[in-house]
């Protein structure tokens, strides 16, 4: 009988950074249609601006 050993490996320290750079590389190349690039880029820009706004609101509320 086989043991219930997991074959999954935990992500290393640089796996996330490598994945992000690979994702950006695919977006830059011509492998993805233009409409998809603009949609994904817009969503990412919105997420970055949203998080920056949350951070600024939190920072201002702790100062007062």
mmCIF file of the N, C-alpha and C atoms, coordinates in Angstrom:
data_MODEL
# 
_entry.id   MODEL 
# 
loop_
_atom_site.group_PDB 
_atom_site.id 
_atom_site.type_symbol 
_atom_site.label_atom_id 
_atom_site.label_alt_id 
_atom_site.label_comp_id 
_atom_site.label_asym_id 
_atom_site.label_entity_id 
_atom_site.label_seq_id 
_atom_site.pdbx_PDB_ins_code 
_atom_site.Cartn_x 
_atom_site.Cartn_y 
_atom_site.Cartn_z 
_atom_site.occupancy 
_atom_site.B_iso_or_equiv 
_atom_site.pdbx_formal_charge 
_atom_site.auth_seq_id 
_atom_site.auth_comp_id 
_atom_site.auth_asym_id 
_atom_site.auth_atom_id 
_atom_site.pdbx_PDB_model_num 
ATOM 1   N N  . UNK A 1 1  ? 0.836  -1.173 0.000   1.00 0.00 ? 1  UNK A N  1 
ATOM 2   C CA . UNK A 1 1  ? 0.000  0.000  0.000   1.00 0.00 ? 1  UNK A CA 1 
ATOM 3   C C  . UNK A 1 1  ? 0.889  1.248  0.000   1.00 0.00 ? 1  UNK A C  1 
ATOM 4   N N  . UNK A 1 2  ? 0.499  2.247  -0.772  1.00 0.00 ? 2  UNK A N  1 
ATOM 5   C CA . UNK A 1 2  ? 1.296  3.460  -0.885  1.00 0.00 ? 2  UNK A CA 1 
ATOM 6   C C  . UNK A 1 2  ? 1.029  4.385  0.299   1.00 0.00 ? 2  UNK A C  1 
ATOM 7   N N  . UNK A 1 3  ? 2.026  5.159  0.607   1.00 0.00 ? 3  UNK A N  1 
ATOM 8   C CA . UNK A 1 3  ? 1.849  6.143  1.676   1.00 0.00 ? 3  UNK A CA 1 
ATOM 9   C C  . UNK A 1 3  ? 1.181  7.391  1.113   1.00 0.00 ? 3  UNK A C  1 
ATOM 10  N N  . UNK A 1 4  ? 0.641  8.193  1.973   1.00 0.00 ? 4  UNK A N  1 
ATOM 11  C CA . UNK A 1 4  ? -0.065 9.411  1.570   1.00 0.00 ? 4  UNK A CA 1 
ATOM 12  C C  . UNK A 1 4  ? 0.905  10.588 1.494   1.00 0.00 ? 4  UNK A C  1 
ATOM 13  N N  . UNK A 1 5  ? 2.057  10.358 0.896   1.00 0.00 ? 5  UNK A N  1 
ATOM 14  C CA . UNK A 1 5  ? 3.071  11.407 0.791   1.00 0.00 ? 5  UNK A CA 1 
ATOM 15  C C  . UNK A 1 5  ? 2.694  12.397 -0.304  1.00 0.00 ? 5  UNK A C  1 
ATOM 16  N N  . UNK A 1 6  ? 2.834  13.668 -0.015  1.00 0.00 ? 6  UNK A N  1 
ATOM 17  C CA . UNK A 1 6  ? 2.499  14.709 -0.983  1.00 0.00 ? 6  UNK A CA 1 
ATOM 18  C C  . UNK A 1 6  ? 3.654  14.893 -1.950  1.00 0.00 ? 6  UNK A C  1 
ATOM 19  N N  . UNK A 1 7  ? 3.329  15.038 -3.223  1.00 0.00 ? 7  UNK A N  1 
ATOM 20  C CA . UNK A 1 7  ? 4.369  15.251 -4.224  1.00 0.00 ? 7  UNK A CA 1 
ATOM 21  C C  . UNK A 1 7  ? 4.528  16.731 -4.548  1.00 0.00 ? 7  UNK A C  1 
ATOM 22  N N  . UNK A 1 8  ? 3.855  17.587 -3.799  1.00 0.00 ? 8  UNK A N  1 
ATOM 23  C CA . UNK A 1 8  ? 3.948  19.017 -4.050  1.00 0.00 ? 8  UNK A CA 1 
ATOM 24  C C  . UNK A 1 8  ? 5.169  19.595 -3.345  1.00 0.00 ? 8  UNK A C  1 
ATOM 25  N N  . UNK A 1 9  ? 5.763  20.592 -3.991  1.00 0.00 ? 9  UNK A N  1 
ATOM 26  C CA . UNK A 1 9  ? 6.936  21.255 -3.439  1.00 0.00 ? 9  UNK A CA 1 
ATOM 27  C C  . UNK A 1 9  ? 6.552  22.692 -3.110  1.00 0.00 ? 9  UNK A C  1 
ATOM 28  N N  . UNK A 1 10 ? 6.975  23.166 -1.963  1.00 0.00 ? 10 UNK A N  1 
ATOM 29  C CA . UNK A 1 10 ? 6.693  24.545 -1.586  1.00 0.00 ? 10 UNK A CA 1 
ATOM 30  C C  . UNK A 1 10 ? 7.475  25.498 -2.479  1.00 0.00 ? 10 UNK A C  1 
ATOM 31  N N  . UNK A 1 11 ? 6.897  26.652 -2.741  1.00 0.00 ? 11 UNK A N  1 
ATOM 32  C CA . UNK A 1 11 ? 7.551  27.648 -3.589  1.00 0.00 ? 11 UNK A CA 1 
ATOM 33  C C  . UNK A 1 11 ? 8.752  28.240 -2.867  1.00 0.00 ? 11 UNK A C  1 
ATOM 34  N N  . UNK A 1 12 ? 9.813  28.443 -3.612  1.00 0.00 ? 12 UNK A N  1 
ATOM 35  C CA . UNK A 1 12 ? 11.010 29.056 -3.062  1.00 0.00 ? 12 UNK A CA 1 
ATOM 36  C C  . UNK A 1 12 ? 10.863 30.566 -2.983  1.00 0.00 ? 12 UNK A C  1 
ATOM 37  N N  . UNK A 1 13 ? 11.898 31.178 -2.490  1.00 0.00 ? 13 UNK A N  1 
ATOM 38  C CA . UNK A 1 13 ? 11.874 32.622 -2.276  1.00 0.00 ? 13 UNK A CA 1 
ATOM 39  C C  . UNK A 1 13 ? 11.711 33.390 -3.580  1.00 0.00 ? 13 UNK A C  1 
ATOM 40  N N  . UNK A 1 14 ? 12.342 32.949 -4.645  1.00 0.00 ? 14 UNK A N  1 
ATOM 41  C CA . UNK A 1 14 ? 12.358 33.701 -5.892  1.00 0.00 ? 14 UNK A CA 1 
ATOM 42  C C  . UNK A 1 14 ? 11.349 33.190 -6.904  1.00 0.00 ? 14 UNK A C  1 
ATOM 43  N N  . UNK A 1 15 ? 10.547 32.201 -6.568  1.00 0.00 ? 15 UNK A N  1 
ATOM 44  C CA . UNK A 1 15 ? 9.573  31.660 -7.515  1.00 0.00 ? 15 UNK A CA 1 
ATOM 45  C C  . UNK A 1 15 ? 8.508  32.683 -7.894  1.00 0.00 ? 15 UNK A C  1 
ATOM 46  N N  . UNK A 1 16 ? 8.054  33.464 -6.947  1.00 0.00 ? 16 UNK A N  1 
ATOM 47  C CA . UNK A 1 16 ? 7.017  34.457 -7.238  1.00 0.00 ? 16 UNK A CA 1 
ATOM 48  C C  . UNK A 1 16 ? 7.580  35.550 -8.142  1.00 0.00 ? 16 UNK A C  1 
ATOM 49  N N  . UNK A 1 17 ? 8.780  36.029 -7.838  1.00 0.00 ? 17 UNK A N  1 
ATOM 50  C CA . UNK A 1 17 ? 9.397  37.064 -8.678  1.00 0.00 ? 17 UNK A CA 1 
ATOM 51  C C  . UNK A 1 17 ? 9.631  36.535 -10.085 1.00 0.00 ? 17 UNK A C  1 
ATOM 52  N N  . UNK A 1 18 ? 10.090 35.305 -10.204 1.00 0.00 ? 18 UNK A N  1 
ATOM 53  C CA . UNK A 1 18 ? 10.293 34.715 -11.528 1.00 0.00 ? 18 UNK A CA 1 
ATOM 54  C C  . UNK A 1 18 ? 8.994  34.586 -12.290 1.00 0.00 ? 18 UNK A C  1 
ATOM 55  N N  . UNK A 1 19 ? 7.936  34.210 -11.603 1.00 0.00 ? 19 UNK A N  1 
ATOM 56  C CA . UNK A 1 19 ? 6.628  34.101 -12.245 1.00 0.00 ? 19 UNK A CA 1 
ATOM 57  C C  . UNK A 1 19 ? 6.114  35.441 -12.726 1.00 0.00 ? 19 UNK A C  1 
ATOM 58  N N  . UNK A 1 20 ? 6.334  36.475 -11.938 1.00 0.00 ? 20 UNK A N  1 
ATOM 59  C CA . UNK A 1 20 ? 5.902  37.818 -12.336 1.00 0.00 ? 20 UNK A CA 1 
ATOM 60  C C  . UNK A 1 20 ? 6.667  38.272 -13.572 1.00 0.00 ? 20 UNK A C  1 
ATOM 61  N N  . UNK A 1 21 ? 7.980  38.043 -13.596 1.00 0.00 ? 21 UNK A N  1 
ATOM 62  C CA . UNK A 1 21 ? 8.774  38.450 -14.757 1.00 0.00 ? 21 UNK A CA 1 
ATOM 63  C C  . UNK A 1 21 ? 8.398  37.653 -16.000 1.00 0.00 ? 21 UNK A C  1 
ATOM 64  N N  . UNK A 1 22 ? 8.097  36.362 -15.838 1.00 0.00 ? 22 UNK A N  1 
ATOM 65  C CA . UNK A 1 22 ? 7.638  35.569 -16.986 1.00 0.00 ? 22 UNK A CA 1 
ATOM 66  C C  . UNK A 1 22 ? 6.293  36.077 -17.491 1.00 0.00 ? 22 UNK A C  1 
ATOM 67  N N  . UNK A 1 23 ? 5.403  36.438 -16.576 1.00 0.00 ? 23 UNK A N  1 
ATOM 68  C CA . UNK A 1 23 ? 4.089  36.967 -16.951 1.00 0.00 ? 23 UNK A CA 1 
ATOM 69  C C  . UNK A 1 23 ? 4.242  38.267 -17.735 1.00 0.00 ? 23 UNK A C  1 
ATOM 70  N N  . UNK A 1 24 ? 5.106  39.160 -17.259 1.00 0.00 ? 24 UNK A N  1 
ATOM 71  C CA . UNK A 1 24 ? 5.346  40.422 -17.962 1.00 0.00 ? 24 UNK A CA 1 
ATOM 72  C C  . UNK A 1 24 ? 5.984  40.157 -19.320 1.00 0.00 ? 24 UNK A C  1 
ATOM 73  N N  . UNK A 1 25 ? 6.890  39.192 -19.380 1.00 0.00 ? 25 UNK A N  1 
ATOM 74  C CA . UNK A 1 25 ? 7.522  38.855 -20.655 1.00 0.00 ? 25 UNK A CA 1 
ATOM 75  C C  . UNK A 1 25 ? 6.524  38.364 -21.682 1.00 0.00 ? 25 UNK A C  1 
ATOM 76  N N  . UNK A 1 26 ? 5.554  37.576 -21.263 1.00 0.00 ? 26 UNK A N  1 
ATOM 77  C CA . UNK A 1 26 ? 4.519  37.099 -22.182 1.00 0.00 ? 26 UNK A CA 1 
ATOM 78  C C  . UNK A 1 26 ? 3.662  38.264 -22.651 1.00 0.00 ? 26 UNK A C  1 
ATOM 79  N N  . UNK A 1 27 ? 3.364  39.200 -21.755 1.00 0.00 ? 27 UNK A N  1 
ATOM 80  C CA . UNK A 1 27 ? 2.567  40.362 -22.150 1.00 0.00 ? 27 UNK A CA 1 
ATOM 81  C C  . UNK A 1 27 ? 3.309  41.252 -23.143 1.00 0.00 ? 27 UNK A C  1 
ATOM 82  N N  . UNK A 1 28 ? 4.622  41.361 -22.999 1.00 0.00 ? 28 UNK A N  1 
ATOM 83  C CA . UNK A 1 28 ? 5.403  42.229 -23.873 1.00 0.00 ? 28 UNK A CA 1 
ATOM 84  C C  . UNK A 1 28 ? 5.540  41.618 -25.267 1.00 0.00 ? 28 UNK A C  1 
ATOM 85  N N  . UNK A 1 29 ? 5.713  40.303 -25.321 1.00 0.00 ? 29 UNK A N  1 
ATOM 86  C CA . UNK A 1 29 ? 5.844  39.651 -26.624 1.00 0.00 ? 29 UNK A CA 1 
ATOM 87  C C  . UNK A 1 29 ? 4.513  39.652 -27.355 1.00 0.00 ? 29 UNK A C  1 
ATOM 88  N N  . UNK A 1 30 ? 4.542  39.209 -28.586 1.00 0.00 ? 30 UNK A N  1 
ATOM 89  C CA . UNK A 1 30 ? 3.339  39.194 -29.423 1.00 0.00 ? 30 UNK A CA 1 
ATOM 90  C C  . UNK A 1 30 ? 2.514  37.919 -29.259 1.00 0.00 ? 30 UNK A C  1 
ATOM 91  N N  . UNK A 1 31 ? 2.732  37.172 -28.186 1.00 0.00 ? 31 UNK A N  1 
ATOM 92  C CA . UNK A 1 31 ? 1.999  35.924 -27.982 1.00 0.00 ? 31 UNK A CA 1 
ATOM 93  C C  . UNK A 1 31 ? 0.558  36.176 -27.534 1.00 0.00 ? 31 UNK A C  1 
ATOM 94  N N  . UNK A 1 32 ? 0.294  37.356 -27.006 1.00 0.00 ? 32 UNK A N  1 
ATOM 95  C CA . UNK A 1 32 ? -1.034 37.682 -26.482 1.00 0.00 ? 32 UNK A CA 1 
ATOM 96  C C  . UNK A 1 32 ? -1.639 38.782 -27.355 1.00 0.00 ? 32 UNK A C  1 
ATOM 97  N N  . UNK A 1 33 ? -2.928 38.667 -27.716 1.00 0.00 ? 33 UNK A N  1 
ATOM 98  C CA . UNK A 1 33 ? -3.560 39.723 -28.524 1.00 0.00 ? 33 UNK A CA 1 
ATOM 99  C C  . UNK A 1 33 ? -3.586 41.067 -27.789 1.00 0.00 ? 33 UNK A C  1 
ATOM 100 N N  . UNK A 1 34 ? -3.670 42.129 -28.566 1.00 0.00 ? 34 UNK A N  1 
ATOM 101 C CA . UNK A 1 34 ? -3.639 43.476 -27.998 1.00 0.00 ? 34 UNK A CA 1 
ATOM 102 C C  . UNK A 1 34 ? -4.753 43.748 -27.017 1.00 0.00 ? 34 UNK A C  1 
ATOM 103 N N  . UNK A 1 35 ? -5.975 43.282 -27.321 1.00 0.00 ? 35 UNK A N  1 
ATOM 104 C CA . UNK A 1 35 ? -7.099 43.544 -26.418 1.00 0.00 ? 35 UNK A CA 1 
ATOM 105 C C  . UNK A 1 35 ? -6.868 42.887 -25.060 1.00 0.00 ? 35 UNK A C  1 
ATOM 106 N N  . UNK A 1 36 ? -6.222 41.718 -25.050 1.00 0.00 ? 36 UNK A N  1 
ATOM 107 C CA . UNK A 1 36 ? -5.951 41.036 -23.782 1.00 0.00 ? 36 UNK A CA 1 
ATOM 108 C C  . UNK A 1 36 ? -4.866 41.771 -22.998 1.00 0.00 ? 36 UNK A C  1 
ATOM 109 N N  . UNK A 1 37 ? -3.854 42.273 -23.718 1.00 0.00 ? 37 UNK A N  1 
ATOM 110 C CA . UNK A 1 37 ? -2.798 43.036 -23.044 1.00 0.00 ? 37 UNK A CA 1 
ATOM 111 C C  . UNK A 1 37 ? -3.369 44.274 -22.364 1.00 0.00 ? 37 UNK A C  1 
ATOM 112 N N  . UNK A 1 38 ? -4.228 45.005 -23.079 1.00 0.00 ? 38 UNK A N  1 
ATOM 113 C CA . UNK A 1 38 ? -4.805 46.226 -22.513 1.00 0.00 ? 38 UNK A CA 1 
ATOM 114 C C  . UNK A 1 38 ? -5.740 45.915 -21.348 1.00 0.00 ? 38 UNK A C  1 
ATOM 115 N N  . UNK A 1 39 ? -6.490 44.826 -21.452 1.00 0.00 ? 39 UNK A N  1 
ATOM 116 C CA . UNK A 1 39 ? -7.394 44.445 -20.361 1.00 0.00 ? 39 UNK A CA 1 
ATOM 117 C C  . UNK A 1 39 ? -6.609 44.066 -19.111 1.00 0.00 ? 39 UNK A C  1 
ATOM 118 N N  . UNK A 1 40 ? -5.615 43.208 -19.278 1.00 0.00 ? 40 UNK A N  1 
ATOM 119 C CA . UNK A 1 40 ? -4.811 42.771 -18.136 1.00 0.00 ? 40 UNK A CA 1 
ATOM 120 C C  . UNK A 1 40 ? -4.021 43.942 -17.560 1.00 0.00 ? 40 UNK A C  1 
ATOM 121 N N  . UNK A 1 41 ? -3.440 44.760 -18.437 1.00 0.00 ? 41 UNK A N  1 
ATOM 122 C CA . UNK A 1 41 ? -2.693 45.931 -17.970 1.00 0.00 ? 41 UNK A CA 1 
ATOM 123 C C  . UNK A 1 41 ? -3.571 46.907 -17.210 1.00 0.00 ? 41 UNK A C  1 
ATOM 124 N N  . UNK A 1 42 ? -4.797 47.122 -17.706 1.00 0.00 ? 42 UNK A N  1 
ATOM 125 C CA . UNK A 1 42 ? -5.723 48.011 -17.009 1.00 0.00 ? 42 UNK A CA 1 
ATOM 126 C C  . UNK A 1 42 ? -6.121 47.479 -15.646 1.00 0.00 ? 42 UNK A C  1 
ATOM 127 N N  . UNK A 1 43 ? -6.367 46.181 -15.569 1.00 0.00 ? 43 UNK A N  1 
ATOM 128 C CA . UNK A 1 43 ? -6.718 45.578 -14.281 1.00 0.00 ? 43 UNK A CA 1 
ATOM 129 C C  . UNK A 1 43 ? -5.556 45.661 -13.292 1.00 0.00 ? 43 UNK A C  1 
ATOM 130 N N  . UNK A 1 44 ? -4.348 45.412 -13.782 1.00 0.00 ? 44 UNK A N  1 
ATOM 131 C CA . UNK A 1 44 ? -3.180 45.510 -12.902 1.00 0.00 ? 44 UNK A CA 1 
ATOM 132 C C  . UNK A 1 44 ? -2.957 46.945 -12.430 1.00 0.00 ? 44 UNK A C  1 
ATOM 133 N N  . UNK A 1 45 ? -3.108 47.903 -13.339 1.00 0.00 ? 45 UNK A N  1 
ATOM 134 C CA . UNK A 1 45 ? -2.942 49.309 -12.954 1.00 0.00 ? 45 UNK A CA 1 
ATOM 135 C C  . UNK A 1 45 ? -3.999 49.715 -11.931 1.00 0.00 ? 45 UNK A C  1 
ATOM 136 N N  . UNK A 1 46 ? -5.236 49.268 -12.132 1.00 0.00 ? 46 UNK A N  1 
ATOM 137 C CA . UNK A 1 46 ? -6.299 49.569 -11.178 1.00 0.00 ? 46 UNK A CA 1 
ATOM 138 C C  . UNK A 1 46 ? -5.976 48.981 -9.808  1.00 0.00 ? 46 UNK A C  1 
ATOM 139 N N  . UNK A 1 47 ? -5.487 47.738 -9.786  1.00 0.00 ? 47 UNK A N  1 
ATOM 140 C CA . UNK A 1 47 ? -5.163 47.092 -8.512  1.00 0.00 ? 47 UNK A CA 1 
ATOM 141 C C  . UNK A 1 47 ? -4.039 47.829 -7.795  1.00 0.00 ? 47 UNK A C  1 
ATOM 142 N N  . UNK A 1 48 ? -3.025 48.259 -8.541  1.00 0.00 ? 48 UNK A N  1 
ATOM 143 C CA . UNK A 1 48 ? -1.912 48.987 -7.928  1.00 0.00 ? 48 UNK A CA 1 
ATOM 144 C C  . UNK A 1 48 ? -2.392 50.321 -7.362  1.00 0.00 ? 48 UNK A C  1 
ATOM 145 N N  . UNK A 1 49 ? -3.195 51.048 -8.127  1.00 0.00 ? 49 UNK A N  1 
ATOM 146 C CA . UNK A 1 49 ? -3.711 52.329 -7.642  1.00 0.00 ? 49 UNK A CA 1 
ATOM 147 C C  . UNK A 1 49 ? -4.636 52.151 -6.444  1.00 0.00 ? 49 UNK A C  1 
ATOM 148 N N  . UNK A 1 50 ? -5.447 51.101 -6.461  1.00 0.00 ? 50 UNK A N  1 
ATOM 149 C CA . UNK A 1 50 ? -6.350 50.821 -5.341  1.00 0.00 ? 50 UNK A CA 1 
ATOM 150 C C  . UNK A 1 50 ? -5.552 50.547 -4.065  1.00 0.00 ? 50 UNK A C  1 
ATOM 151 N N  . UNK A 1 51 ? -4.529 49.697 -4.172  1.00 0.00 ? 51 UNK A N  1 
ATOM 152 C CA . UNK A 1 51 ? -3.706 49.378 -3.002  1.00 0.00 ? 51 UNK A CA 1 
ATOM 153 C C  . UNK A 1 51 ? -2.943 50.601 -2.511  1.00 0.00 ? 51 UNK A C  1 
ATOM 154 N N  . UNK A 1 52 ? -2.459 51.437 -3.430  1.00 0.00 ? 52 UNK A N  1 
ATOM 155 C CA . UNK A 1 52 ? -1.764 52.661 -3.024  1.00 0.00 ? 52 UNK A CA 1 
ATOM 156 C C  . UNK A 1 52 ? -2.721 53.597 -2.290  1.00 0.00 ? 52 UNK A C  1 
ATOM 157 N N  . UNK A 1 53 ? -3.959 53.697 -2.765  1.00 0.00 ? 53 UNK A N  1 
ATOM 158 C CA . UNK A 1 53 ? -4.950 54.526 -2.086  1.00 0.00 ? 53 UNK A CA 1 
ATOM 159 C C  . UNK A 1 53 ? -5.278 54.007 -0.699  1.00 0.00 ? 53 UNK A C  1 
ATOM 160 N N  . UNK A 1 54 ? -5.423 52.689 -0.566  1.00 0.00 ? 54 UNK A N  1 
ATOM 161 C CA . UNK A 1 54 ? -5.675 52.102 0.758   1.00 0.00 ? 54 UNK A CA 1 
ATOM 162 C C  . UNK A 1 54 ? -4.512 52.374 1.703   1.00 0.00 ? 54 UNK A C  1 
ATOM 163 N N  . UNK A 1 55 ? -3.305 52.243 1.192   1.00 0.00 ? 55 UNK A N  1 
ATOM 164 C CA . UNK A 1 55 ? -2.122 52.471 2.014   1.00 0.00 ? 55 UNK A CA 1 
ATOM 165 C C  . UNK A 1 55 ? -2.058 53.921 2.474   1.00 0.00 ? 55 UNK A C  1 
ATOM 166 N N  . UNK A 1 56 ? -2.324 54.858 1.550   1.00 0.00 ? 56 UNK A N  1 
ATOM 167 C CA . UNK A 1 56 ? -2.296 56.276 1.916   1.00 0.00 ? 56 UNK A CA 1 
ATOM 168 C C  . UNK A 1 56 ? -3.384 56.624 2.919   1.00 0.00 ? 56 UNK A C  1 
ATOM 169 N N  . UNK A 1 57 ? -4.597 56.088 2.730   1.00 0.00 ? 57 UNK A N  1 
ATOM 170 C CA . UNK A 1 57 ? -5.673 56.347 3.692   1.00 0.00 ? 57 UNK A CA 1 
ATOM 171 C C  . UNK A 1 57 ? -5.316 55.800 5.064   1.00 0.00 ? 57 UNK A C  1 
ATOM 172 N N  . UNK A 1 58 ? -4.743 54.613 5.102   1.00 0.00 ? 58 UNK A N  1 
ATOM 173 C CA . UNK A 1 58 ? -4.336 54.036 6.379   1.00 0.00 ? 58 UNK A CA 1 
ATOM 174 C C  . UNK A 1 58 ? -3.223 54.819 7.038   1.00 0.00 ? 58 UNK A C  1 
ATOM 175 N N  . UNK A 1 59 ? -2.321 55.314 6.238   1.00 0.00 ? 59 UNK A N  1 
ATOM 176 C CA . UNK A 1 59 ? -1.210 56.089 6.778   1.00 0.00 ? 59 UNK A CA 1 
ATOM 177 C C  . UNK A 1 59 ? -1.685 57.425 7.328   1.00 0.00 ? 59 UNK A C  1 
ATOM 178 N N  . UNK A 1 60 ? -2.611 58.061 6.628   1.00 0.00 ? 60 UNK A N  1 
ATOM 179 C CA . UNK A 1 60 ? -3.133 59.345 7.099   1.00 0.00 ? 60 UNK A CA 1 
ATOM 180 C C  . UNK A 1 60 ? -3.962 59.181 8.365   1.00 0.00 ? 60 UNK A C  1 
ATOM 181 N N  . UNK A 1 61 ? -4.686 58.082 8.488   1.00 0.00 ? 61 UNK A N  1 
ATOM 182 C CA . UNK A 1 61 ? -5.533 57.895 9.665   1.00 0.00 ? 61 UNK A CA 1 
ATOM 183 C C  . UNK A 1 61 ? -4.703 57.611 10.915  1.00 0.00 ? 61 UNK A C  1 
ATOM 184 N N  . UNK A 1 62 ? -3.526 57.025 10.775  1.00 0.00 ? 62 UNK A N  1 
ATOM 185 C CA . UNK A 1 62 ? -2.698 56.754 11.948  1.00 0.00 ? 62 UNK A CA 1 
ATOM 186 C C  . UNK A 1 62 ? -1.960 57.996 12.417  1.00 0.00 ? 62 UNK A C  1 
ATOM 187 N N  . UNK A 1 63 ? -1.771 58.978 11.536  1.00 0.00 ? 63 UNK A N  1 
ATOM 188 C CA . UNK A 1 63 ? -1.065 60.205 11.910  1.00 0.00 ? 63 UNK A CA 1 
ATOM 189 C C  . UNK A 1 63 ? -1.942 61.083 12.780  1.00 0.00 ? 63 UNK A C  1 
ATOM 190 N N  . UNK A 1 64 ? -3.221 61.145 12.489  1.00 0.00 ? 64 UNK A N  1 
ATOM 191 C CA . UNK A 1 64 ? -4.130 62.041 13.216  1.00 0.00 ? 64 UNK A CA 1 
ATOM 192 C C  . UNK A 1 64 ? -4.350 61.608 14.603  1.00 0.00 ? 64 UNK A C  1 
# 
